[in-house]
Amino acid sequence: MDRLRFISFASGSSGNCYFLGTQLGGILIDAGISPRRIRRHLKTIGLDFENIYGVFITHDHADHIKGVGALGERYNIPIYSTQLIHKGIGKNYSVTQTLDSSKRYINKGEPLNVFEFKITAFQVAHDGTDNVGYFVEYGDKRFTIVTDIGCIDEFSEPYILRANYLVIEANHDVQMLKTGTYPNRLKKRISSNRGHLSNVAAGEFLANNFHSELKYIFLCHLSKDNNTPKIAYDTVHDCLHENGIQTGRDVELVVLTRTTPSDLYIFD
């Protein structure tokens, strides 16, 4: 089998899109940036839309779905998500082209085979119409993504704990959110169990549940106003260090950039 590859094209409230695949092709997780940008980024890794076998949507907020209409209907790429998420996509102002022939329904907890992947959607705690993370198996490798998650609960925890490669939200610094300029209503939404995961919540969970088969941690969906890459990295790093887990030795820790592509990661 070819080696597994991962790259983030964008990760934040301005747009989210991730590629997981091989040299031959793969899948996108979310499409919250324009198809033109996605295509441009794909070409930097030697791929095009013909190499994308499906787009898997986590929820129906605009920063995750802006590009799905064109990807599905203009470029004939299947768009996978739950029936409720598709219903939300159909009502969202940001999707200017209605999904029709490209729409594919999936159910939480039921694995789906696409390309060389076995993909399982699972429930996460957030405030979209419906919300899922994805657990992707490729040979003996296990990849989990949980972006936009207010808390780690009994539905998401088992899939997070099985990952060799984990993309997990580290949205905000608690103190920056508390003292920042957001209205109180928005602050309460972000910090609720159906909002967004803080740096310290992510770090403490990872430190308390670390296992030797976890090789990479990617911190995603950082807030522009209530976080910085350094604060996110240092907070999670310190939580791990306090439990005797050394980044760079026991696990790789990476902060994904908000509006530009990350490095391409090729997993052994």
C-alpha positions as protocol buffer text, in pm:
chain_id: "A"
residue {
  index: 1
  type: MET
  ca { x: 0 y: 0 z: 0 }
}
residue {
  index: 2
  type: ASP
  ca { x: 106 y: 357 z: -67 }
}
residue {
  index: 3
  type: ARG
  ca { x: 187 y: 571 z: 233 }
}
residue {
  index: 4
  type: LEU
  ca { x: -91 y: 775 z: 392 }
}
residue {
  index: 5
  type: ARG
  ca { x: -76 y: 1151 z: 330 }
}
residue {
  index: 6
  type: PHE
  ca { x: -242 y: 1441 z: 511 }
}
residue {
  index: 7
  type: ILE
  ca { x: -252 y: 1813 z: 448 }
}
residue {
  index: 8
  type: SER
  ca { x: -471 y: 2091 z: 583 }
}
residue {
  index: 9
  type: PHE
  ca { x: -569 y: 2349 z: 322 }
}
residue {
  index: 10
  type: ALA
  ca { x: -740 y: 2578 z: 579 }
}
residue {
  index: 11
  type: SER
  ca { x: -837 y: 2542 z: 942 }
}
residue {
  index: 12
  type: GLY
  ca { x: -1032 y: 2816 z: 1119 }
}
residue {
  index: 13
  type: SER
  ca { x: -1348 y: 3022 z: 1126 }
}
residue {
  index: 14
  type: SER
  ca { x: -1266 y: 3163 z: 781 }
}
residue {
  index: 15
  type: GLY
  ca { x: -1277 y: 2817 z: 623 }
}
residue {
  index: 16
  type: ASN
  ca { x: -1189 y: 2453 z: 675 }
}
residue {
  index: 17
  type: CYS
  ca { x: -1071 y: 2188 z: 432 }
}
residue {
  index: 18
  type: TYR
  ca { x: -846 y: 1884 z: 480 }
}
residue {
  index: 19
  type: PHE
  ca { x: -707 y: 1622 z: 240 }
}
residue {
  index: 20
  type: LEU
  ca { x: -640 y: 1263 z: 340 }
}
residue {
  index: 21
  type: GLY
  ca { x: -515 y: 1016 z: 84 }
}
residue {
  index: 22
  type: THR
  ca { x: -220 y: 875 z: -108 }
}
residue {
  index: 23
  type: GLN
  ca { x: -20 y: 965 z: -418 }
}
residue {
  index: 24
  type: LEU
  ca { x: -312 y: 839 z: -628 }
}
residue {
  index: 25
  type: GLY
  ca { x: -596 y: 1031 z: -464 }
}
residue {
  index: 26
  type: GLY
  ca { x: -813 y: 1048 z: -157 }
}
residue {
  index: 27
  type: ILE
  ca { x: -1089 y: 1237 z: 18 }
}
residue {
  index: 28
  type: LEU
  ca { x: -1158 y: 1587 z: 144 }
}
residue {
  index: 29
  type: ILE
  ca { x: -1297 y: 1650 z: 488 }
}
residue {
  index: 30
  type: ASP
  ca { x: -1506 y: 1969 z: 474 }
}
residue {
  index: 31
  type: ALA
  ca { x: -1504 y: 2226 z: 194 }
}
residue {
  index: 32
  type: GLY
  ca { x: -1532 y: 2567 z: 355 }
}
residue {
  index: 33
  type: ILE
  ca { x: -1310 y: 2742 z: 102 }
}
residue {
  index: 34
  type: SER
  ca { x: -1361 y: 2803 z: -269 }
}
residue {
  index: 35
  type: PRO
  ca { x: -1319 y: 2523 z: -522 }
}
residue {
  index: 36
  type: ARG
  ca { x: -1059 y: 2737 z: -696 }
}
residue {
  index: 37
  type: ARG
  ca { x: -844 y: 2745 z: -383 }
}
residue {
  index: 38
  type: ILE
  ca { x: -895 y: 2374 z: -321 }
}
residue {
  index: 39
  type: ARG
  ca { x: -792 y: 2290 z: -677 }
}
residue {
  index: 40
  type: ARG
  ca { x: -485 y: 2512 z: -653 }
}
residue {
  index: 41
  type: HIS
  ca { x: -376 y: 2347 z: -329 }
}
residue {
  index: 42
  type: LEU
  ca { x: -439 y: 1998 z: -469 }
}
residue {
  index: 43
  type: LYS
  ca { x: -214 y: 2071 z: -764 }
}
residue {
  index: 44
  type: THR
  ca { x: 74 y: 2150 z: -529 }
}
residue {
  index: 45
  type: ILE
  ca { x: 64 y: 1784 z: -420 }
}
residue {
  index: 46
  type: GLY
  ca { x: 20 y: 1651 z: -773 }
}
residue {
  index: 47
  type: LEU
  ca { x: -356 y: 1594 z: -767 }
}
residue {
  index: 48
  type: ASP
  ca { x: -675 y: 1740 z: -915 }
}
residue {
  index: 49
  type: PHE
  ca { x: -1049 y: 1700 z: -864 }
}
residue {
  index: 50
  type: GLU
  ca { x: -1049 y: 1376 z: -1063 }
}
residue {
  index: 51
  type: ASN
  ca { x: -839 y: 1227 z: -781 }
}
residue {
  index: 52
  type: ILE
  ca { x: -1095 y: 1315 z: -512 }
}
residue {
  index: 53
  type: TYR
  ca { x: -1335 y: 1029 z: -440 }
}
residue {
  index: 54
  type: GLY
  ca { x: -1561 y: 1212 z: -197 }
}
residue {
  index: 55
  type: VAL
  ca { x: -1605 y: 1510 z: 32 }
}
residue {
  index: 56
  type: PHE
  ca { x: -1706 y: 1427 z: 390 }
}
residue {
  index: 57
  type: ILE
  ca { x: -1884 y: 1708 z: 574 }
}
residue {
  index: 58
  type: THR
  ca { x: -1866 y: 1745 z: 953 }
}
residue {
  index: 59
  type: HIS
  ca { x: -2156 y: 1990 z: 996 }
}
residue {
  index: 60
  type: ASP
  ca { x: -2351 y: 2263 z: 819 }
}
residue {
  index: 61
  type: HIS
  ca { x: -2181 y: 2583 z: 940 }
}
residue {
  index: 62
  type: ALA
  ca { x: -2070 y: 2807 z: 654 }
}
residue {
  index: 63
  type: ASP
  ca { x: -1696 y: 2780 z: 720 }
}
residue {
  index: 64
  type: HIS
  ca { x: -1717 y: 2406 z: 649 }
}
residue {
  index: 65
  type: ILE
  ca { x: -1949 y: 2395 z: 347 }
}
residue {
  index: 66
  type: LYS
  ca { x: -1904 y: 2706 z: 127 }
}
residue {
  index: 67
  type: GLY
  ca { x: -1753 y: 2508 z: -160 }
}
residue {
  index: 68
  type: VAL
  ca { x: -1966 y: 2194 z: -158 }
}
residue {
  index: 69
  type: GLY
  ca { x: -2222 y: 2302 z: -417 }
}
residue {
  index: 70
  type: ALA
  ca { x: -1972 y: 2347 z: -697 }
}
residue {
  index: 71
  type: LEU
  ca { x: -1762 y: 2048 z: -594 }
}
residue {
  index: 72
  type: GLY
  ca { x: -2067 y: 1824 z: -602 }
}
residue {
  index: 73
  type: GLU
  ca { x: -2266 y: 1951 z: -898 }
}
residue {
  index: 74
  type: ARG
  ca { x: -2004 y: 2110 z: -1125 }
}
residue {
  index: 75
  type: TYR
  ca { x: -1722 y: 1863 z: -1066 }
}
residue {
  index: 76
  type: ASN
  ca { x: -1933 y: 1555 z: -987 }
}
residue {
  index: 77
  type: ILE
  ca { x: -1762 y: 1471 z: -659 }
}
residue {
  index: 78
  type: PRO
  ca { x: -1986 y: 1280 z: -415 }
}
residue {
  index: 79
  type: ILE
  ca { x: -2072 y: 1480 z: -103 }
}
residue {
  index: 80
  type: TYR
  ca { x: -2115 y: 1256 z: 200 }
}
residue {
  index: 81
  type: SER
  ca { x: -2286 y: 1342 z: 526 }
}
residue {
  index: 82
  type: THR
  ca { x: -2585 y: 1257 z: 742 }
}
residue {
  index: 83
  type: GLN
  ca { x: -2939 y: 1327 z: 629 }
}
residue {
  index: 84
  type: LEU
  ca { x: -2974 y: 1609 z: 884 }
}
residue {
  index: 85
  type: ILE
  ca { x: -2647 y: 1774 z: 780 }
}
residue {
  index: 86
  type: HIS
  ca { x: -2754 y: 1761 z: 416 }
}
residue {
  index: 87
  type: LYS
  ca { x: -3082 y: 1920 z: 515 }
}
residue {
  index: 88
  type: GLY
  ca { x: -2889 y: 2198 z: 687 }
}
residue {
  index: 89
  type: ILE
  ca { x: -2662 y: 2244 z: 385 }
}
residue {
  index: 90
  type: GLY
  ca { x: -2971 y: 2289 z: 167 }
}
residue {
  index: 91
  type: LYS
  ca { x: -3087 y: 2578 z: 386 }
}
residue {
  index: 92
  type: ASN
  ca { x: -2752 y: 2750 z: 429 }
}
residue {
  index: 93
  type: TYR
  ca { x: -2706 y: 3089 z: 260 }
}
residue {
  index: 94
  type: SER
  ca { x: -2339 y: 3023 z: 184 }
}
residue {
  index: 95
  type: VAL
  ca { x: -2408 y: 2731 z: -52 }
}
residue {
  index: 96
  type: THR
  ca { x: -2507 y: 2893 z: -380 }
}
residue {
  index: 97
  type: GLN
  ca { x: -2546 y: 2573 z: -583 }
}
residue {
  index: 98
  type: THR
  ca { x: -2797 y: 2319 z: -452 }
}
residue {
  index: 99
  type: LEU
  ca { x: -2672 y: 1965 z: -410 }
}
residue {
  index: 100
  type: ASP
  ca { x: -2869 y: 1712 z: -612 }
}
residue {
  index: 101
  type: SER
  ca { x: -2705 y: 1419 z: -792 }
}
residue {
  index: 102
  type: SER
  ca { x: -2389 y: 1441 z: -582 }
}
residue {
  index: 103
  type: LYS
  ca { x: -2565 y: 1401 z: -246 }
}
residue {
  index: 104
  type: ARG
  ca { x: -2477 y: 1087 z: -48 }
}
residue {
  index: 105
  type: TYR
  ca { x: -2620 y: 990 z: 290 }
}
residue {
  index: 106
  type: ILE
  ca { x: -2424 y: 823 z: 567 }
}
residue {
  index: 107
  type: ASN
  ca { x: -2524 y: 704 z: 913 }
}
residue {
  index: 108
  type: LYS
  ca { x: -2327 y: 748 z: 1231 }
}
residue {
  index: 109
  type: GLY
  ca { x: -2150 y: 435 z: 1344 }
}
residue {
  index: 110
  type: GLU
  ca { x: -2187 y: 256 z: 1007 }
}
residue {
  index: 111
  type: PRO
  ca { x: -1852 y: 216 z: 822 }
}
residue {
  index: 112
  type: LEU
  ca { x: -1838 y: 312 z: 455 }
}
residue {
  index: 113
  type: ASN
  ca { x: -1572 y: 197 z: 208 }
}
residue {
  index: 114
  type: VAL
  ca { x: -1445 y: 471 z: -24 }
}
residue {
  index: 115
  type: PHE
  ca { x: -1123 y: 448 z: -221 }
}
residue {
  index: 116
  type: GLU
  ca { x: -894 y: 238 z: 4 }
}
residue {
  index: 117
  type: PHE
  ca { x: -1046 y: 380 z: 323 }
}
residue {
  index: 118
  type: LYS
  ca { x: -1301 y: 254 z: 572 }
}
residue {
  index: 119
  type: ILE
  ca { x: -1470 y: 568 z: 703 }
}
residue {
  index: 120
  type: THR
  ca { x: -1696 y: 589 z: 1007 }
}
residue {
  index: 121
  type: ALA
  ca { x: -1887 y: 901 z: 1108 }
}
residue {
  index: 122
  type: PHE
  ca { x: -1948 y: 951 z: 1479 }
}
residue {
  index: 123
  type: GLN
  ca { x: -2143 y: 1203 z: 1682 }
}
residue {
  index: 124
  type: VAL
  ca { x: -1969 y: 1507 z: 1831 }
}
residue {
  index: 125
  type: ALA
  ca { x: -2096 y: 1777 z: 2065 }
}
residue {
  index: 126
  type: HIS
  ca { x: -2150 y: 2100 z: 1871 }
}
residue {
  index: 127
  type: ASP
  ca { x: -2439 y: 2329 z: 1774 }
}
residue {
  index: 128
  type: GLY
  ca { x: -2483 y: 2260 z: 1403 }
}
residue {
  index: 129
  type: THR
  ca { x: -2800 y: 2099 z: 1270 }
}
residue {
  index: 130
  type: ASP
  ca { x: -2613 y: 1770 z: 1316 }
}
residue {
  index: 131
  type: ASN
  ca { x: -2244 y: 1717 z: 1385 }
}
residue {
  index: 132
  type: VAL
  ca { x: -1995 y: 1438 z: 1320 }
}
residue {
  index: 133
  type: GLY
  ca { x: -1628 y: 1356 z: 1334 }
}
residue {
  index: 134
  type: TYR
  ca { x: -1464 y: 1100 z: 1110 }
}
residue {
  index: 135
  type: PHE
  ca { x: -1262 y: 788 z: 1191 }
}
residue {
  index: 136
  type: VAL
  ca { x: -1068 y: 668 z: 887 }
}
residue {
  index: 137
  type: GLU
  ca { x: -893 y: 332 z: 864 }
}
residue {
  index: 138
  type: TYR
  ca { x: -628 y: 271 z: 599 }
}
residue {
  index: 139
  type: GLY
  ca { x: -450 y: -61 z: 636 }
}
residue {
  index: 140
  type: ASP
  ca { x: -327 y: -63 z: 995 }
}
residue {
  index: 141
  type: LYS
  ca { x: -338 y: 317 z: 1024 }
}
residue {
  index: 142
  type: ARG
  ca { x: -617 y: 499 z: 1209 }
}
residue {
  index: 143
  type: PHE
  ca { x: -694 y: 867 z: 1154 }
}
residue {
  index: 144
  type: THR
  ca { x: -949 y: 1068 z: 1355 }
}
residue {
  index: 145
  type: ILE
  ca { x: -1068 y: 1425 z: 1302 }
}
residue {
  index: 146
  type: VAL
  ca { x: -1278 y: 1617 z: 1556 }
}
residue {
  index: 147
  type: THR
  ca { x: -1308 y: 1982 z: 1462 }
}
residue {
  index: 148
  type: ASP
  ca { x: -1571 y: 2209 z: 1618 }
}
residue {
  index: 149
  type: ILE
  ca { x: -1639 y: 2009 z: 1933 }
}
residue {
  index: 150
  type: GLY
  ca { x: -1757 y: 2160 z: 2260 }
}
residue {
  index: 151
  type: CYS
  ca { x: -1660 y: 1867 z: 2480 }
}
residue {
  index: 152
  type: ILE
  ca { x: -1532 y: 1513 z: 2446 }
}
residue {
  index: 153
  type: ASP
  ca { x: -1813 y: 1279 z: 2544 }
}
residue {
  index: 154
  type: GLU
  ca { x: -1898 y: 909 z: 2536 }
}
residue {
  index: 155
  type: PHE
  ca { x: -1974 y: 926 z: 2163 }
}
residue {
  index: 156
  type: SER
  ca { x: -1649 y: 1086 z: 2044 }
}
residue {
  index: 157
  type: GLU
  ca { x: -1402 y: 956 z: 2303 }
}
residue {
  index: 158
  type: PRO
  ca { x: -1372 y: 596 z: 2173 }
}
residue {
  index: 159
  type: TYR
  ca { x: -1278 y: 717 z: 1824 }
}
residue {
  index: 160
  type: ILE
  ca { x: -1030 y: 972 z: 1956 }
}
residue {
  index: 161
  type: LEU
  ca { x: -860 y: 710 z: 2171 }
}
residue {
  index: 162
  type: ARG
  ca { x: -814 y: 473 z: 1876 }
}
residue {
  index: 163
  type: ALA
  ca { x: -625 y: 723 z: 1661 }
}
residue {
  index: 164
  type: ASN
  ca { x: -265 y: 700 z: 1546 }
}
residue {
  index: 165
  type: TYR
  ca { x: -309 y: 1041 z: 1383 }
}
residue {
  index: 166
  type: LEU
  ca { x: -545 y: 1287 z: 1549 }
}
residue {
  index: 167
  type: VAL
  ca { x: -679 y: 1623 z: 1432 }
}
residue {
  index: 168
  type: ILE
  ca { x: -843 y: 1787 z: 1733 }
}
residue {
  index: 169
  type: GLU
  ca { x: -978 y: 2133 z: 1801 }
}
residue {
  index: 170
  type: ALA
  ca { x: -784 y: 2374 z: 2019 }
}
residue {
  index: 171
  type: ASN
  ca { x: -1002 y: 2675 z: 1954 }
}
residue {
  index: 172
  type: HIS
  ca { x: -938 y: 2926 z: 2227 }
}
residue {
  index: 173
  type: ASP
  ca { x: -739 y: 3032 z: 2528 }
}
residue {
  index: 174
  type: VAL
  ca { x: -982 y: 3054 z: 2819 }
}
residue {
  index: 175
  type: GLN
  ca { x: -843 y: 3382 z: 2955 }
}
residue {
  index: 176
  type: MET
  ca { x: -829 y: 3549 z: 2614 }
}
residue {
  index: 177
  type: LEU
  ca { x: -1192 y: 3457 z: 2552 }
}
residue {
  index: 178
  type: LYS
  ca { x: -1297 y: 3575 z: 2898 }
}
residue {
  index: 179
  type: THR
  ca { x: -1132 y: 3918 z: 2869 }
}
residue {
  index: 180
  type: GLY
  ca { x: -1183 y: 3967 z: 2494 }
}
residue {
  index: 181
  type: THR
  ca { x: -1427 y: 4184 z: 2303 }
}
residue {
  index: 182
  type: TYR
  ca { x: -1685 y: 3921 z: 2208 }
}
residue {
  index: 183
  type: PRO
  ca { x: -2038 y: 3980 z: 2346 }
}
residue {
  index: 184
  type: ASN
  ca { x: -2128 y: 3766 z: 2647 }
}
residue {
  index: 185
  type: ARG
  ca { x: -2378 y: 3563 z: 2446 }
}
residue {
  index: 186
  type: LEU
  ca { x: -2106 y: 3456 z: 2202 }
}
residue {
  index: 187
  type: LYS
  ca { x: -1859 y: 3388 z: 2483 }
}
residue {
  index: 188
  type: LYS
  ca { x: -2113 y: 3157 z: 2648 }
}
residue {
  index: 189
  type: ARG
  ca { x: -2178 y: 2978 z: 2319 }
}
residue {
  index: 190
  type: ILE
  ca { x: -1807 y: 2919 z: 2254 }
}
residue {
  index: 191
  type: SER
  ca { x: -1732 y: 2795 z: 2605 }
}
residue {
  index: 192
  type: SER
  ca { x: -2040 y: 2571 z: 2631 }
}
residue {
  index: 193
  type: ASN
  ca { x: -2039 y: 2194 z: 2589 }
}
residue {
  index: 194
  type: ARG
  ca { x: -2184 y: 2244 z: 2241 }
}
residue {
  index: 195
  type: GLY
  ca { x: -1938 y: 2516 z: 2142 }
}
residue {
  index: 196
  type: HIS
  ca { x: -1563 y: 2491 z: 2095 }
}
residue {
  index: 197
  type: LEU
  ca { x: -1285 y: 2308 z: 2276 }
}
residue {
  index: 198
  type: SER
  ca { x: -1029 y: 2523 z: 2460 }
}
residue {
  index: 199
  type: ASN
  ca { x: -654 y: 2470 z: 2449 }
}
residue {
  index: 200
  type: VAL
  ca { x: -645 y: 2345 z: 2807 }
}
residue {
  index: 201
  type: ALA
  ca { x: -942 y: 2110 z: 2762 }
}
residue {
  index: 202
  type: ALA
  ca { x: -773 y: 1952 z: 2461 }
}
residue {
  index: 203
  type: GLY
  ca { x: -439 y: 1936 z: 2638 }
}
residue {
  index: 204
  type: GLU
  ca { x: -570 y: 1783 z: 2958 }
}
residue {
  index: 205
  type: PHE
  ca { x: -769 y: 1518 z: 2775 }
}
residue {
  index: 206
  type: LEU
  ca { x: -470 y: 1422 z: 2562 }
}
residue {
  index: 207
  type: ALA
  ca { x: -236 y: 1410 z: 2860 }
}
residue {
  index: 208
  type: ASN
  ca { x: -475 y: 1200 z: 3069 }
}
residue {
  index: 209
  type: ASN
  ca { x: -551 y: 957 z: 2786 }
}
residue {
  index: 210
  type: PHE
  ca { x: -220 y: 933 z: 2603 }
}
residue {
  index: 211
  type: HIS
  ca { x: -117 y: 600 z: 2453 }
}
residue {
  index: 212
  type: SER
  ca { x: 195 y: 492 z: 2270 }
}
residue {
  index: 213
  type: GLU
  ca { x: 14 y: 426 z: 1940 }
}
residue {
  index: 214
  type: LEU
  ca { x: -70 y: 797 z: 1903 }
}
residue {
  index: 215
  type: LYS
  ca { x: 197 y: 933 z: 1668 }
}
residue {
  index: 216
  type: TYR
  ca { x: 74 y: 1278 z: 1564 }
}
residue {
  index: 217
  type: ILE
  ca { x: -151 y: 1541 z: 1724 }
}
residue {
  index: 218
  type: PHE
  ca { x: -268 y: 1822 z: 1494 }
}
residue {
  index: 219
  type: LEU
  ca { x: -435 y: 2117 z: 1667 }
}
residue {
  index: 220
  type: CYS
  ca { x: -704 y: 2265 z: 1443 }
}
residue {
  index: 221
  type: HIS
  ca { x: -964 y: 2543 z: 1418 }
}
residue {
  index: 222
  type: LEU
  ca { x: -776 y: 2804 z: 1622 }
}
residue {
  index: 223
  type: SER
  ca { x: -967 y: 3125 z: 1689 }
}
residue {
  index: 224
  type: LYS
  ca { x: -835 y: 3437 z: 1519 }
}
residue {
  index: 225
  type: ASP
  ca { x: -926 y: 3659 z: 1814 }
}
residue {
  index: 226
  type: ASN
  ca { x: -898 y: 3433 z: 2119 }
}
residue {
  index: 227
  type: ASN
  ca { x: -590 y: 3224 z: 2049 }
}
residue {
  index: 228
  type: THR
  ca { x: -246 y: 3220 z: 1891 }
}
residue {
  index: 229
  type: PRO
  ca { x: -48 y: 2928 z: 1749 }
}
residue {
  index: 230
  type: LYS
  ca { x: 215 y: 2971 z: 2022 }
}
residue {
  index: 231
  type: ILE
  ca { x: -37 y: 2974 z: 2307 }
}
residue {
  index: 232
  type: ALA
  ca { x: -217 y: 2670 z: 2168 }
}
residue {
  index: 233
  type: TYR
  ca { x: 106 y: 2477 z: 2122 }
}
residue {
  index: 234
  type: ASP
  ca { x: 252 y: 2574 z: 2459 }
}
residue {
  index: 235
  type: THR
  ca { x: -67 y: 2493 z: 2650 }
}
residue {
  index: 236
  type: VAL
  ca { x: -103 y: 2145 z: 2504 }
}
residue {
  index: 237
  type: HIS
  ca { x: 273 y: 2085 z: 2522 }
}
residue {
  index: 238
  type: ASP
  ca { x: 277 y: 2177 z: 2892 }
}
residue {
  index: 239
  type: CYS
  ca { x: -19 y: 1951 z: 2971 }
}
residue {
  index: 240
  type: LEU
  ca { x: 158 y: 1660 z: 2804 }
}
residue {
  index: 241
  type: HIS
  ca { x: 491 y: 1743 z: 2970 }
}
residue {
  index: 242
  type: GLU
  ca { x: 333 y: 1750 z: 3315 }
}
residue {
  index: 243
  type: ASN
  ca { x: 227 y: 1388 z: 3257 }
}
residue {
  index: 244
  type: GLY
  ca { x: 574 y: 1286 z: 3143 }
}
residue {
  index: 245
  type: ILE
  ca { x: 491 y: 1291 z: 2769 }
}
residue {
  index: 246
  type: GLN
  ca { x: 760 y: 1454 z: 2558 }
}
residue {
  index: 247
  type: THR
  ca { x: 671 y: 1609 z: 2223 }
}
residue {
  index: 248
  type: GLY
  ca { x: 915 y: 1519 z: 1951 }
}
residue {
  index: 249
  type: ARG
  ca { x: 997 y: 1194 z: 2127 }
}
residue {
  index: 250
  type: ASP
  ca { x: 669 y: 1034 z: 2233 }
}
residue {
  index: 251
  type: VAL
  ca { x: 440 y: 1219 z: 1993 }
}
residue {
  index: 252
  type: GLU
  ca { x: 458 y: 1492 z: 1728 }
}
residue {
  index: 253
  type: LEU
  ca { x: 255 y: 1805 z: 1806 }
}
residue {
  index: 254
  type: VAL
  ca { x: 158 y: 2036 z: 1517 }
}
residue {
  index: 255
  type: VAL
  ca { x: -54 y: 2352 z: 1506 }
}
residue {
  index: 256
  type: LEU
  ca { x: -245 y: 2385 z: 1176 }
}
residue {
  index: 257
  type: THR
  ca { x: -248 y: 2728 z: 1016 }
}
residue {
  index: 258
  type: ARG
  ca { x: -581 y: 2906 z: 979 }
}
residue {
  index: 259
  type: THR
  ca { x: -583 y: 3034 z: 620 }
}
residue {
  index: 260
  type: THR
  ca { x: -283 y: 2878 z: 445 }
}
residue {
  index: 261
  type: PRO
  ca { x: -192 y: 2516 z: 369 }
}
residue {
  index: 262
  type: SER
  ca { x: 8 y: 2318 z: 620 }
}
residue {
  index: 263
  type: ASP
  ca { x: 305 y: 2105 z: 529 }
}
residue {
  index: 264
  type: LEU
  ca { x: 227 y: 1774 z: 360 }
}
residue {
  index: 265
  type: TYR
  ca { x: 263 y: 1491 z: 610 }
}
residue {
  index: 266
  type: ILE
  ca { x: 350 y: 1145 z: 479 }
}
residue {
  index: 267
  type: PHE
  ca { x: 308 y: 878 z: 745 }
}
residue {
  index: 268
  type: ASP
  ca { x: 530 y: 571 z: 757 }
}
